[in-house]
Amino acid sequence: MRGNGNMQNMMKQMQKMQKKMADAQEELGEKQIEGTAGGGMVTVIVSGHKQVLDVKINEEAVDPEDVEMLQDLVLAATNDALKKADELTNSTMGQFTKGMNLPGMF
């Protein structure tokens, strides 16, 4: 019956890790990541869960003659913010999968 104790211990460790992962996921959701484009003309803020929280557009970026440029800046700032959110997620959640061979986790 020695193996059973090891199994219980392993299950406890897994539950602890799952709790830490859930806490880390929750913290990520509270983080605000900023992406910018056009030298700060457009700023997009996203959460760690990749929800767009805010879009700030500098008045100078608004040119009725060149709406396409503004669209490109918004797109670039959004992609910048999402890329940073991915990097934050990978570094935050990566600590849980280090040393574990779990394909497709993150």
Backbone as a ProteinNet text record, in pm:
[ID]
protein_1_A
[PRIMARY]
MRGNGNMQNMMKQMQKMQKKMADAQEELGEKQIEGTAGGGMVTVIVSGHKQVLDVKINEEAVDPEDVEMLQDLVLAATNDALKKADELTNSTMGQFTKGMNLPGMF
[TERTIARY]
82	0	86.1	218.8	304.8	278	252.9	229.8	110.8	12.5	-107.2	-76	12	52.8	119.6	204.1	271.2	169.9	69.7	-32.8	-110.3	-146.7	-218.8	-133.8	-5.3	86.6	95.9	103.4	112.8	-15.2	-130	-257	-261.8	-212	-208.4	-120.5	-5.6	85.8	17.7	-53.9	-122.6	-230.5	-304.1	-409	-348.3	-234.2	-164.9	-124.1	-69.8	-23.7	-141.8	-252.8	-371.5	-421	-417.6	-460.5	-367.6	-236.3	-140.9	-161.8	-189.4	-213.1	-339.5	-444.2	-569.9	-547.8	-470.7	-439.6	-360.8	-263.6	-181.3	-267.4	-361	-451.6	-536.6	-584.5	-667.8	-588	-462.8	-375.8	-352.3	-334.4	-314	-431.6	-551.6	-671.8	-677.3	-609.6	-610.7	-499.9	-403	-291.9	-339.8	-277.7	-308.2	-181.2	-190.3	-76	-103.6	-4.4	-21.5	53.5	-15.7	47.4	34.9	139.5	133.7	175.4	139.2	180	190.6	268.2	282	345.7	443.1	511.5	419	320.1	228.7	102.9	86.7	-34.4	-158.3	-140.3	-250.7	-200.6	-279.5	-247.3	-366.8	-337.1	-442.2	-401.5	-495.2	-467.7	-553.6	-486.5	-557.5	-528.9	-616.3	-592.6	-505.1	-456.6	-378.6	-461.4	-592.4	-681.7	-717.3	-642.5	-655.7	-789.9	-843.6	-963.2	-918.3	-967.8	-933.1	-1007.3	-931.3	-989.3	-1004.8	-911.1	-913.2	-839.6	-886.8	-821	-809.6	-685.6	-662.9	-604.6	-665.7	-619.1	-586	-461.5	-416.7	-488.1	-530.8	-604.9	-532.6	-399.4	-320	-327.1	-364.9	-372.4	-502.9	-595.8	-725.7	-721	-709.6	-707.5	-818.2	-926.6	-1038.5	-994.3	-882.4	-831.9	-758.8	-717.9	-637.7	-685.6	-806.6	-865.2	-788.8	-737.3	-663.3	-542.4	-471.6	-354.2	-395.4	-504.7	-554	-593.2	-659.5	-696.7	-572.1	-468.7	-343.1	-278	-282.9	-223.7	-298.4	-432.2	-512.8	-481	-472.9	-441.3	-302.9	-204.7	-67.5	-59	-125.8	-122.9	-191.6	-301.4	-373.3	-286	-224.1	-136.7	-17	36.2	147.3	105.4	-12.8	-62.8	-88.2	-148.1	-178.3	-50.7	50.4	178.9	241.5	236.3	290.6	209.6	78.4	-6.3	31.4	56.8	101	232.1	326.1	457	442.4	356.5	333.5	270	172.7	107.5	208.9	290.8	390.3	490.6	536	633.4	567.4	443.6	373.8	335.6	272.5	224	334.7	438.2	548.8	617.3	615.5	680.4	614.9	488.3	418.9	448	486.2	508.2	656.2	743.6	887.4	916.5	994.8	1035.3	928.4	811	703.8	688.1	676.9	661.4	514.8	450	306.1	286	280.5	263.3	128.1	130.3	6	-57	15.4	-44.4	-55	56.6	54.8	142.6
-120.7	0	126.7	111.8	230.5	320.8	262.1	338.3	432.2	393.4	474	609.8	610.6	735	828.8	770.3	852.1	913.8	834.6	882.2	998.9	982.7	1089.2	1215.9	1197	1309.7	1380.7	1303.3	1360.3	1438.2	1383	1450.8	1584.4	1584.8	1709.4	1812.7	1767.5	1857.8	1915.9	1830.7	1875.6	1979.3	1953.9	2047.2	2182.2	2178.2	2301.9	2378.7	2303.7	2366.7	2425.6	2352.5	2402.4	2531.9	2537	2658.2	2774.4	2747.6	2853.6	2899.6	2806.1	2840.7	2926.1	2888.1	2964.3	3105.3	3115.9	3248.1	3331.8	3269.2	3340.6	3386.5	3300.1	3336.3	3457.8	3455.4	3565.5	3695.6	3685.7	3803.4	3859.1	3769.1	3812.6	3896.4	3854.7	3926.6	4067.5	4089.4	4221	4312.2	4252.9	4331.9	4415.1	4530	4616.3	4633.5	4596.7	4602.3	4707.1	4790.7	4902.2	4877.1	4899.8	4894.5	5030.8	5072	5204.2	5196.4	5297.9	5310.4	5457.7	5485.7	5624	5712.1	5657.5	5737.1	5783	5698.7	5731.9	5803.8	5818	5882.5	5800.3	5666.5	5576.5	5481.2	5467.1	5375.5	5283.3	5154.1	5055.7	4982	4970.2	4899.3	4773	4659.5	4531.7	4468.5	4376.1	4300.4	4180.8	4113.2	3992	3882	3897.2	3801.2	3846.7	3945.1	3996.4	4062.3	4129.6	4209.5	4354.4	4420.5	4560.9	4642.3	4716	4793.4	4940.1	4990.8	5132.9	5160.1	5258.9	5305.7	5456.7	5506.3	5650.3	5695.8	5797.8	5850.6	5998.2	6032.7	6170.4	6250.1	6369.4	6453.9	6469.9	6480.4	6502.5	6383.7	6266.5	6147.2	6143.8	6232.8	6233.4	6330.1	6271.4	6349.8	6296.3	6374.6	6327.8	6292.3	6348.5	6320.6	6187	6136.3	6013.1	5918.8	5871.4	5780.1	5647.7	5606.4	5479.3	5477	5589.4	5594.4	5571.8	5634.6	5617.7	5472.1	5411.2	5270.3	5183.2	5212.4	5136.4	5153.2	5276.5	5301.5	5225.4	5224.9	5152.4	5002.4	4953.1	4812.1	4778.4	4862.6	4838.5	4843.9	4941.5	4954.1	4835.1	4789.4	4673.2	4548.4	4527.6	4411.4	4416.9	4536.7	4555.6	4514.4	4561.5	4529	4378.9	4317.6	4174.4	4090.5	4133.8	4062.2	4067.5	4185.5	4200.2	4115.7	4107.3	4025.4	3878.3	3833.6	3695.5	3667.9	3761.6	3743.8	3735.2	3819.5	3817.9	3684.9	3638	3510.5	3396.6	3395.3	3289.3	3289.4	3408.8	3412.2	3378.9	3421.1	3394.1	3246.7	3193.2	3055.9	2954.6	2999.6	2910.5	2851	2923.9	2873.7	2743.4	2723.4	2603.3	2482.6	2507.8	2395.6	2364.5	2447.4	2421	2284	2207	2077.2	1970.8	2010.5	1911.2	1891.3	1771.1	1746.3	1733.8	1848.8	1851	1922.7	1850	1916.2	1987.2	2103.5	2176	2244	2256.6	2322.3	2472.5	2539.4	2685	2716.8
0	0	0	-14.2	-13.5	-133.1	-246.8	-369.2	-357.7	-278.9	-262.5	-199	-99.7	-33.2	-131.8	-219.1	-320.2	-414.6	-450.2	-542.8	-478.7	-351.4	-280.5	-273.4	-244.3	-234.7	-370	-477.5	-610.6	-644.4	-604	-629.1	-554.2	-429.4	-351.9	-420.8	-470	-541.4	-665.4	-738.5	-859.3	-824.6	-716.7	-675.3	-636.6	-566.6	-528.5	-653.7	-750.7	-873.6	-951	-955.3	-1026.1	-962.3	-829.5	-758.3	-794.1	-794	-828.9	-972.8	-1062.4	-1202.5	-1215.6	-1143.2	-1147.5	-1094.3	-985.2	-928.8	-1029.1	-1095	-1193	-1310.4	-1353.5	-1462.8	-1422.9	-1299.8	-1250.7	-1246	-1197.8	-1192.8	-1332.6	-1429.7	-1567.8	-1615	-1578.4	-1619.7	-1564.6	-1450.7	-1387.7	-1439.9	-1509.6	-1564.3	-1681.9	-1698.2	-1812.7	-1894.6	-2021.2	-2110.3	-2216.6	-2239.2	-2331.3	-2461.2	-2571.4	-2702.3	-2765.8	-2837.9	-2900	-3046.5	-3120.5	-3260	-3294.6	-3398.1	-3442.9	-3337.9	-3265.4	-3163.1	-3052.5	-3019.7	-2911.1	-2957.4	-3089.7	-3142.5	-3108.3	-3107.5	-3073.1	-2965.4	-2860.4	-2751.2	-2730.3	-2721.5	-2693.6	-2567.6	-2475.1	-2349.9	-2347.1	-2322.7	-2314.1	-2178.6	-2139.6	-2016.5	-2051.6	-1948.9	-1969.7	-2033.4	-2033.6	-2099.6	-2240.8	-2289	-2425.2	-2454.5	-2356.3	-2378.9	-2395	-2498.8	-2517.4	-2412	-2331.9	-2222.3	-2259.1	-2340.8	-2371	-2501.8	-2574.9	-2697	-2683.5	-2693.8	-2686	-2819	-2875.7	-3003.7	-2986.7	-3013	-3006.5	-3115.8	-3081.3	-3176.3	-3310	-3302.7	-3423.7	-3519.9	-3468.7	-3553.7	-3633.6	-3598.6	-3665.6	-3783.4	-3902	-4024.7	-4115.6	-4133	-4215.8	-4358.2	-4401.7	-4535.9	-4540.7	-4423.2	-4421.2	-4310.1	-4324.3	-4225.8	-4224.1	-4340.1	-4349.1	-4257.4	-4248.6	-4161.7	-4015.9	-3975	-3838.3	-3813.2	-3910	-3896.4	-3880.1	-3960.4	-3952	-3815	-3762.5	-3630.3	-3520.7	-3528.6	-3429	-3437.4	-3560.9	-3582.2	-3525.5	-3556.7	-3510	-3357.3	-3296.9	-3150.3	-3084.4	-3144.6	-3090	-3099.2	-3214.3	-3230.6	-3137.1	-3115	-3022.4	-2880.3	-2839	-2704.4	-2691.1	-2793.6	-2787.1	-2785.1	-2859.5	-2860.2	-2720.7	-2658.8	-2523	-2423.5	-2443.6	-2355.7	-2369.9	-2494	-2516.9	-2446.7	-2458.9	-2395.3	-2243.7	-2187.7	-2043.3	-2001.1	-2078.8	-2049.5	-2055.2	-2159.4	-2174	-2059.9	-2018.9	-1909.9	-1776.6	-1757.1	-1630.8	-1619.3	-1723.5	-1717.5	-1748.2	-1815.3	-1850.8	-1729.3	-1618.6	-1496.4	-1447.6	-1482.5	-1435.7	-1523.1	-1647.8	-1738.7	-1756.2	-1697.5	-1704.7	-1644.5	-1715.5	-1662.3	-1675.4	-1720.1	-1740.7	-1890.1	-1930.9	-2074.2	-2108.9	-2118.2	-2148.9	-2280.6	-2388.9	-2517.3	-2527	-2586.4	-2612.5	-2492.8	-2382	-2264.9	-2288.2	-2320.3	-2342.1	-2459.3
[MASK]
++++++++++++++++++++++++++++++++++++++++++++++++++++++++++++++++++++++++++++++++++++++++++++++++++++++++++

